[in-house]
Amino acid sequence: MLAFAPLHDTVAAAGSALSWLTELLEPLAGGAATAAAIVLFTIAVRLLISPLTVAQVRGERRRAALAPQVRDLQQRYADDPATLQREVFTLYREAGANPIAGCLPLLLQAPFLLVLYRLFSTSEGGTGLLDERLTGVRLGHHLSDGLTGAAGPLFGVLLVVLLAVAWWSSRRARRASAAVGTVAGTPTEGPGAATLGRLLPLLPFTTVLVALVLPLAAVIYLVTTSVWSAIEQAVLRRPQATPTADVDRR
């Protein structure tokens, strides 16, 4: 179903790139060269979409700054949810705080994950990659293939890392939601927003569920991008040093 020409060509190109990276890293990484190439591939993807992540954080800060105006609108249109939602979105749009932009970094990674899945689950990228291993475990190995030998400890470590990062990201999401006072641009008192507010902090844990059905190579991608996200968010969302000074200079 997924074997149509554009995807096949993309997978083949990704396979060639990973093979080249593997050969480049082999003198340093030895038998883990392909896994190291996947890590570098992931970092390259994250660097590519990093401007969108920066824009996402800036948008969240703008929405946090607009929280007092949102609360005024909530009081003014308390009996008219439709008008309230429209006015809030208008306020965000005029301030350049698009709530949809926050989803783009995550959505743009989906094609790369699909390519890695095809690359290590089929022969589209060349049979050589299917035989590559990490600590004796094939990079195309799924959890459903068994946990004998080194597979159990290796998948166990990767899943624990994913769980730890998901827990940290969930806590950060709860704090960010409370600080902004809105969830994805919808007022917290709006219809359905309470349910959405409970679901959003659970989204980071979906990476763990996805990892259960992916080959080892794609799990390595997930772990790398999750750790990158955690570090990136910690850096980009660190408290600003002198916000009052900026206001005074204005």
C-alpha positions in Angstrom: 0.0 0.0 0.0 2.9 2.3 0.8 5.1 1.2 -2.1 4.4 4.0 -4.5 7.1 5.7 -6.6 7.7 8.9 -4.6 8.1 7.1 -1.3 10.2 4.3 -2.9 12.6 7.0 -4.3 12.8 8.8 -1.0 13.6 5.6 0.9 16.2 4.7 -1.7 17.8 8.2 -1.3 17.7 7.9 2.5 19.3 4.5 2.3 22.2 5.9 0.1 22.7 8.8 2.5 22.7 6.4 5.6 25.1 4.0 3.8 27.5 6.9 3.1 27.3 8.1 6.7 27.9 4.6 8.0 31.1 4.3 5.9 32.2 7.7 7.1 31.7 6.8 10.8 32.9 3.2 10.6 36.5 4.0 11.6 35.3 5.7 14.8 32.1 3.8 15.7 32.9 0.3 14.4 29.9 -2.0 14.5 27.7 0.8 15.8 28.4 3.0 12.8 24.9 2.6 11.3 23.2 3.5 14.6 25.5 6.5 14.9 24.5 7.5 11.4 20.8 7.4 12.4 21.6 9.6 15.3 23.4 12.1 13.0 20.5 11.9 10.5 18.1 12.7 13.3 20.1 15.7 14.5 20.2 17.0 10.9 16.4 16.7 10.7 16.0 18.6 14.0 18.4 21.3 12.9 16.4 21.6 9.7 13.1 22.3 11.6 14.7 24.2 14.4 13.5 27.6 13.1 9.9 26.3 13.4 10.6 25.3 17.0 11.9 28.8 17.8 8.8 30.3 16.2 6.7 27.9 18.3 8.3 29.1 21.6 7.9 32.7 20.6 4.3 32.2 19.8 3.7 30.6 23.2 5.4 33.6 24.9 3.2 36.0 23.0 0.1 34.0 24.0 1.3 34.2 27.7 1.6 37.9 27.4 -1.9 38.1 26.0 -3.4 36.2 29.0 -4.8 39.3 30.7 -6.6 40.3 27.5 -7.9 36.8 27.1 -9.3 36.8 30.7 -11.0 40.1 29.9 -12.6 38.5 26.8 -13.7 35.5 28.9 -15.5 37.8 31.3 -17.1 39.9 28.6 -18.3 37.0 26.5 -18.9 34.5 29.3 -22.4 33.7 28.0 -21.4 33.5 24.3 -18.7 30.7 23.8 -18.8 31.0 20.0 -18.0 34.8 20.1 -15.5 34.2 22.8 -13.6 31.7 20.7 -13.7 33.9 17.6 -12.4 37.0 19.6 -9.6 35.0 21.1 -8.4 33.7 17.8 -8.6 37.2 16.3 -6.5 38.5 19.2 -3.9 35.8 18.6 -3.9 36.4 14.9 -3.3 40.1 15.2 -0.5 39.6 17.7 1.2 37.0 15.5 0.6 34.2 18.0 -0.6 31.4 15.8 -1.5 28.4 18.1 -1.4 26.0 15.1 2.3 26.6 14.6 3.1 24.6 17.7 2.1 21.4 16.0 4.4 21.9 12.9 7.7 20.6 14.3 6.0 17.3 15.4 4.1 16.9 12.2 7.1 17.5 10.0 9.0 14.6 11.6 6.4 12.1 10.7 7.6 11.6 7.1 11.2 11.0 8.3 9.9 8.4 10.8 8.0 6.7 8.0 11.1 6.6 5.8 13.1 5.0 8.5 10.4 2.4 9.1 10.4 1.5 5.4 14.2 1.6 5.3 14.6 -1.1 8.0 11.5 -3.1 7.4 11.8 -3.7 3.7 14.6 -3.9 1.1 13.7 -0.6 -0.6 16.8 1.1 0.7 19.1 -1.8 -0.2 19.6 -5.2 1.5 22.8 -4.1 3.2 21.0 -1.9 5.8 18.7 -4.8 6.8 21.7 -6.7 8.1 23.2 -3.9 10.2 23.3 -4.5 13.9 23.7 -2.8 17.2 25.1 -4.9 20.1 24.2 -7.9 18.0 20.6 -6.9 17.4 19.4 -6.2 13.9 18.3 -2.6 13.3 15.2 -4.0 11.7 14.3 -6.0 14.8 10.8 -5.4 16.3 9.8 -6.1 19.9 7.4 -8.6 18.5 10.4 -10.5 17.1 11.4 -11.4 20.6 13.5 -10.2 23.5 16.1 -12.9 23.7 19.8 -12.1 23.9 20.8 -8.5 23.8 17.4 -7.4 22.4 15.7 -7.3 25.8 18.2 -5.0 27.6 18.7 -2.8 24.5 15.0 -2.1 24.0 14.5 -1.8 27.7 17.1 1.0 28.0 15.7 2.8 25.0 12.1 2.6 26.3 13.2 3.8 29.8 14.8 6.8 28.2 11.6 7.5 26.2 9.5 7.2 29.4 11.8 9.6 31.3 11.7 12.2 28.6 8.0 11.8 28.1 7.4 12.3 31.9 9.6 15.5 31.8 7.9 16.8 28.7 4.4 16.1 30.3 5.3 18.1 33.4 6.6 21.0 31.2 3.4 20.9 29.1 1.3 21.2 32.3 3.3 24.1 33.6 3.2 25.9 30.2 -0.6 25.4 29.9 -1.1 26.8 33.3 1.1 29.8 32.6 -0.5 30.7 29.3 -4.0 30.2 30.6 -5.2 28.8 27.3 -4.8 25.5 25.5 -4.0 25.5 21.8 -5.7 28.9 21.4 -8.9 27.8 23.0 -10.0 29.5 26.3 -9.7 27.2 29.2 -13.4 27.8 30.0 -14.4 27.0 26.4 -16.3 23.9 25.4 -14.2 20.8 25.3 -11.1 22.7 26.5 -11.0 20.9 29.9 -10.8 17.5 28.1 -8.1 18.9 25.7 -6.2 20.3 28.6 -6.1 16.8 30.2 -5.0 15.1 27.0 -2.2 17.4 25.9 0.2 16.5 28.7 -0.4 12.8 27.8 0.8 13.3 24.2 4.5 12.9 25.0 3.8 9.3 26.1 2.5 8.4 22.6 6.2 8.1 21.6 6.5 5.1 23.9 3.5 3.4 22.4 4.7 4.1 18.9 8.1 2.7 19.8 6.5 -0.7 20.6 5.7 -1.3 17.0 8.7 0.2 15.3 12.0 -1.4 14.2 15.1 -0.7 16.4 16.4 1.9 13.9 13.2 4.0 14.2 13.3 3.6 18.0 16.8 5.1 18.0 15.4 7.9 15.9 12.6 8.5 18.4 15.0 8.4 21.4 17.4 10.9 19.7 14.6 13.3 18.7 13.0 13.1 22.1 16.2 13.8 24.0 16.9 16.7 21.5 13.5 18.1 22.1 13.9 18.0 25.9 17.3 19.8 25.7 15.9 22.3 23.1 12.9 23.1 25.2 15.0 23.5 28.3 17.2 26.0 26.5 14.5 27.9 24.6 12.1 28.1 27.5 14.6 29.2 30.1 13.4 32.2 32.1 14.2 35.5 30.4 16.7 37.5 32.4 15.5 41.1 32.2 11.9 41.4 30.9 11.3 44.5 33.0 14.3 46.2 31.7 13.1 45.8 28.1 9.7 47.3 29.1 11.4 50.3 30.8 13.6 51.0 27.7 10.4 51.2 25.6 
